[in-house]
């Protein structure tokens, strides 16, 4: 298999180094205990509820699990913070509950007991970010109210090693993962290629005994995952700019289309529509006629 084929195939694998590491029940249990501080849970107390094939977006996929059936943890690992996480998590939560609760049970008169939901994002991007931050669904509401009837809060935790968040001391696997990623970043800063940085960081982990089982089980796969993830940073930035430019063009075209249809529905003539179109969208005569011919539904239906 050629190198680019590996990269393409890895983008379709719904996993990342982070979610593979914490996809092990024993590591998820340690993470949960560190998040909640009080209650200790064991590997057998963890039940994964990840929505396979639904939550994967580019290279970041969701990790969801219940602890002792009492708490539902929905989390994501991100190197670029997404301000829409509360909205995404609201959708994820609804779909997860569809899995956990039998649809017919919703029509029973007795109350259904459900696990308490908790929402987290583990951030390890390069931009300056506080130790913690809370994102709220209500921040996106067009109409602000003092007590919104639907609220969802997401706790964003900075797991970069320099952030020194307390959770890094409480959860060994998370500390080792953050140390590993920091080593990769350090090597990149000192001029190593991504491949060299990842392999050197793995060697450092082996010497310190960090992530031993993970690297033993997923050594080559881990290199591929991380290589794809770090390269996708650049790819996603380019794609975002391209998408934004395409979005502007599509939005303008849709605006012109709606304008023409509204004008024609109001009984305006072709000449009146063309004149107003030129003024409204700064078009010349040829451009206005092109759009008019494209979106003139009355003429198109008659042909």
C-alpha positions as CSV (number, residue, x, y, z in Angstrom):
1,X,0.0,0.0,0.0
2,X,1.4,3.4,-1.0
3,X,1.8,6.3,1.6
4,X,-1.2,8.4,0.2
5,X,-3.4,5.3,0.2
6,X,-2.6,4.8,3.9
7,X,-3.6,8.4,4.6
8,X,-6.9,8.1,2.7
9,X,-7.8,4.9,4.4
10,X,-6.9,6.3,7.9
11,X,-9.3,9.2,7.4
12,X,-12.1,6.7,7.0
13,X,-11.2,4.9,10.2
14,X,-13.5,6.2,12.8
15,X,-10.9,6.5,15.5
16,X,-8.0,8.6,16.7
17,X,-5.1,8.0,19.0
18,X,-7.0,9.6,21.9
19,X,-10.2,7.7,21.4
20,X,-8.4,4.4,20.8
21,X,-6.5,4.9,24.1
22,X,-9.6,5.8,26.1
23,X,-11.7,3.2,24.2
24,X,-10.3,0.7,26.6
25,X,-12.7,0.4,29.6
26,X,-9.8,0.5,32.2
27,X,-8.6,3.9,30.8
28,X,-12.2,5.3,30.5
29,X,-12.7,4.3,34.1
30,X,-9.6,6.2,35.2
31,X,-10.7,9.2,33.1
32,X,-14.2,9.2,34.7
33,X,-12.8,8.9,38.2
34,X,-10.5,11.9,37.5
35,X,-13.4,13.9,36.1
36,X,-15.7,13.3,39.0
37,X,-13.1,13.2,41.8
38,X,-15.2,11.2,44.3
39,X,-16.5,8.0,42.9
40,X,-14.1,5.2,41.9
41,X,-15.2,3.1,39.0
42,X,-13.7,-0.1,37.6
43,X,-13.4,-1.2,34.0
44,X,-16.5,-3.5,34.3
45,X,-18.5,-0.4,35.3
46,X,-18.0,1.2,31.9
47,X,-20.4,0.6,29.0
48,X,-19.6,2.4,25.7
49,X,-22.5,4.1,23.9
50,X,-20.6,5.8,21.1
51,X,-22.7,6.4,18.0
52,X,-20.7,4.5,15.5
53,X,-20.6,6.1,12.1
54,X,-22.6,9.2,13.1
55,X,-20.4,11.3,15.3
56,X,-17.2,11.1,13.3
57,X,-16.4,14.4,11.8
58,X,-13.1,14.7,9.8
59,X,-10.6,13.2,12.3
60,X,-12.4,13.9,15.6
61,X,-14.9,11.4,16.8
62,X,-17.0,11.2,19.9
63,X,-16.4,8.9,22.9
64,X,-19.5,8.2,25.0
65,X,-19.9,5.8,27.9
66,X,-22.0,5.2,30.9
67,X,-20.4,4.6,34.3
68,X,-22.3,2.1,36.5
69,X,-25.4,3.0,34.4
70,X,-25.8,6.2,36.5
71,X,-23.8,8.8,34.5
72,X,-23.5,9.2,30.8
73,X,-20.3,10.9,29.6
74,X,-20.2,12.4,26.1
75,X,-16.9,13.8,25.1
76,X,-14.7,14.9,22.2
77,X,-11.0,15.4,21.8
78,X,-10.2,18.5,19.7
79,X,-7.2,20.5,18.7
80,X,-9.3,23.2,17.2
81,X,-12.1,24.3,19.5
82,X,-15.6,24.2,18.0
83,X,-17.9,26.8,19.5
84,X,-20.9,24.7,18.3
85,X,-20.1,21.8,20.7
86,X,-23.2,22.4,22.9
87,X,-25.4,22.2,19.8
88,X,-23.6,19.1,18.5
89,X,-23.8,17.5,22.0
90,X,-27.5,18.2,22.1
91,X,-27.9,16.2,18.9
92,X,-25.6,13.5,20.1
93,X,-27.4,13.2,23.4
94,X,-30.8,12.8,21.7
95,X,-29.4,10.1,19.4
96,X,-27.7,8.3,22.3
97,X,-30.9,8.3,24.4
98,X,-32.7,6.7,21.4
99,X,-30.3,3.8,21.8
100,X,-30.6,3.6,25.6
101,X,-34.3,4.0,26.0
102,X,-36.8,1.7,24.2
103,X,-39.1,3.9,22.1
104,X,-42.3,2.3,23.5
105,X,-41.2,3.0,27.1
106,X,-41.7,6.7,26.4
107,X,-45.5,6.3,26.4
108,X,-45.7,4.6,29.8
109,X,-47.0,6.8,32.6
110,X,-44.3,5.9,35.0
111,X,-41.1,7.9,35.1
112,X,-38.1,6.4,33.2
113,X,-34.8,6.5,35.1
114,X,-32.0,7.8,32.9
115,X,-28.3,8.3,33.5
116,X,-27.2,11.8,34.3
117,X,-25.5,13.4,31.3
118,X,-22.1,15.1,31.4
119,X,-20.4,16.8,28.5
120,X,-16.7,17.4,28.0
121,X,-14.2,18.5,25.3
122,X,-10.5,17.7,25.8
123,X,-8.6,20.5,24.0
124,X,-4.9,20.2,23.1
125,X,-4.6,22.8,20.3
126,X,-1.7,25.3,19.9
127,X,-3.7,28.5,20.5
128,X,-3.7,30.1,24.0
129,X,-6.6,28.7,26.0
130,X,-7.5,28.9,29.7
131,X,-7.4,25.8,31.9
132,X,-11.1,25.4,31.6
133,X,-14.0,27.0,29.8
134,X,-17.8,26.4,29.8
135,X,-19.7,26.6,26.5
136,X,-23.4,26.9,26.8
137,X,-26.1,26.1,24.3
138,X,-28.0,29.3,25.3
139,X,-25.1,31.4,24.1
140,X,-26.3,30.6,20.5
141,X,-29.9,31.6,21.1
142,X,-31.2,34.5,19.0
143,X,-33.6,35.4,21.8
144,X,-31.8,35.7,25.2
145,X,-33.7,34.9,28.3
146,X,-32.6,34.8,31.9
147,X,-33.7,31.2,32.5
148,X,-33.7,29.3,29.1
149,X,-36.0,26.3,29.1
150,X,-33.3,24.2,27.4
151,X,-29.7,24.5,28.5
152,X,-26.7,22.3,27.9
153,X,-23.3,23.1,29.2
154,X,-20.0,21.6,27.9
155,X,-16.9,21.8,30.0
156,X,-13.8,22.4,27.8
157,X,-10.6,21.1,29.6
158,X,-7.2,22.2,28.3
159,X,-5.1,19.0,28.5
160,X,-1.9,20.5,27.1
161,X,0.9,19.7,29.4
162,X,1.8,23.4,30.1
163,X,-1.8,24.1,31.2
164,X,-1.1,21.9,34.3
165,X,-4.8,21.1,34.7
166,X,-5.4,19.1,37.9
167,X,-6.9,16.3,35.8
168,X,-3.5,15.5,34.4
169,X,-2.3,14.5,37.9
170,X,-5.4,12.5,38.6
171,X,-5.5,10.4,35.4
172,X,-2.3,8.6,34.5
173,X,-3.2,7.7,30.9
174,X,-4.3,11.3,30.2
175,X,-1.0,12.7,31.5
176,X,1.0,10.2,29.5
177,X,-1.0,11.0,26.4
178,X,-0.5,14.7,26.9
179,X,3.2,14.2,27.5
180,X,3.5,12.2,24.3
181,X,1.7,14.9,22.2
182,X,3.9,17.6,23.8
183,X,7.0,15.7,22.8
184,X,5.8,15.6,19.2
185,X,5.1,19.3,19.3
186,X,8.6,20.0,20.7
187,X,10.3,18.0,18.0
188,X,8.3,19.8,15.3
189,X,9.3,23.2,16.7
190,X,13.0,22.0,16.5
191,X,12.6,21.2,12.8
192,X,11.9,17.5,12.7
193,X,9.4,16.3,10.1
194,X,6.1,15.0,11.4
195,X,7.2,11.4,10.8
196,X,10.4,11.9,12.7
197,X,8.7,13.8,15.5
198,X,6.1,11.1,16.1
199,X,8.7,8.2,15.9
200,X,11.1,10.1,18.3
201,X,8.2,10.8,20.7
202,X,7.2,7.1,20.7
203,X,10.8,6.2,21.5
204,X,10.8,8.7,24.4
205,X,7.6,7.1,25.7
206,X,9.2,3.6,25.5
207,X,12.1,4.8,27.6
208,X,9.9,6.4,30.2
209,X,7.4,3.5,30.2
210,X,4.6,5.8,29.1
211,X,1.6,4.4,27.1
212,X,3.4,1.0,27.1
213,X,0.4,-1.2,26.4
214,X,-1.1,1.3,23.9
215,X,2.1,1.5,21.8
216,X,2.6,-2.2,22.0
217,X,-0.8,-2.9,20.7
218,X,-1.1,0.0,18.2
219,X,2.5,1.0,17.4
220,X,2.3,1.2,13.6
221,X,-1.4,2.1,13.6
222,X,-0.7,4.9,16.2
223,X,1.9,6.4,13.9
224,X,-0.6,6.4,11.0
225,X,-3.3,7.9,13.2
226,X,-1.1,10.7,14.5
227,X,0.5,11.3,11.1
228,X,-3.0,11.7,9.6
229,X,-4.2,13.9,12.5
230,X,-1.3,16.3,12.3
231,X,-1.5,16.5,8.5
232,X,-5.2,17.0,8.7
233,X,-4.6,20.3,10.6
234,X,-3.2,21.9,7.5
235,X,-5.7,20.2,5.2
236,X,-8.7,21.4,7.3
237,X,-7.4,25.0,7.4
238,X,-7.2,25.0,3.6
239,X,-10.6,23.3,3.2
240,X,-12.1,25.8,5.6
241,X,-10.9,28.8,3.5
242,X,-12.1,27.1,0.3
243,X,-15.4,26.3,1.9
244,X,-15.8,29.8,3.1
245,X,-15.2,31.3,-0.3
246,X,-17.6,28.7,-1.9
247,X,-20.1,29.5,0.8
248,X,-20.0,33.2,-0.1
249,X,-20.5,32.5,-3.8
250,X,-23.4,30.1,-3.1
251,X,-25.0,32.5,-0.7
252,X,-24.8,35.3,-3.2
253,X,-26.3,33.1,-5.9
254,X,-29.1,32.0,-3.6
255,X,-29.8,35.7,-2.8
256,X,-30.0,36.6,-6.5
257,X,-32.3,33.7,-7.2
258,X,-34.7,34.6,-4.3
259,X,-34.6,38.3,-5.4
260,X,-35.6,37.4,-9.0
261,X,-38.4,35.1,-7.9
262,X,-39.8,37.6,-5.5
263,X,-39.7,40.4,-8.1
264,X,-41.5,38.2,-10.7
265,X,-44.1,37.1,-8.2
266,X,-44.9,40.8,-7.5
267,X,-45.7,41.1,-11.2
268,X,-42.6,43.1,-12.3
269,X,-41.6,43.0,-15.9
270,X,-38.3,41.6,-17.2
271,X,-37.0,45.1,-17.8
272,X,-37.9,46.2,-14.3
273,X,-36.4,43.1,-12.7
274,X,-33.1,43.4,-14.7
275,X,-32.7,47.1,-13.7
276,X,-33.3,46.5,-10.0
277,X,-31.0,43.4,-10.2
278,X,-28.1,45.5,-11.5
279,X,-28.5,48.1,-8.8
280,X,-29.0,45.6,-5.9
281,X,-26.1,43.2,-6.7
282,X,-23.8,45.6,-8.7
283,X,-24.1,43.6,-11.9
284,X,-23.6,44.7,-15.5
285,X,-26.3,44.1,-18.1
286,X,-24.8,40.8,-19.4
287,X,-24.5,39.4,-15.8
288,X,-28.0,40.4,-14.9
289,X,-29.4,38.8,-18.1
290,X,-27.5,35.6,-17.3
291,X,-28.9,35.3,-13.8
292,X,-32.4,36.2,-15.0
293,X,-32.3,33.5,-17.7
294,X,-31.1,31.0,-15.1
295,X,-33.7,31.8,-12.4
296,X,-36.7,32.9,-14.5
297,X,-39.0,30.0,-13.6
298,X,-41.9,31.3,-15.6
299,X,-39.8,31.3,-18.8
300,X,-38.2,27.9,-17.9
301,X,-41.6,26.3,-17.2
302,X,-43.0,27.5,-20.5
303,X,-40.2,26.0,-22.5
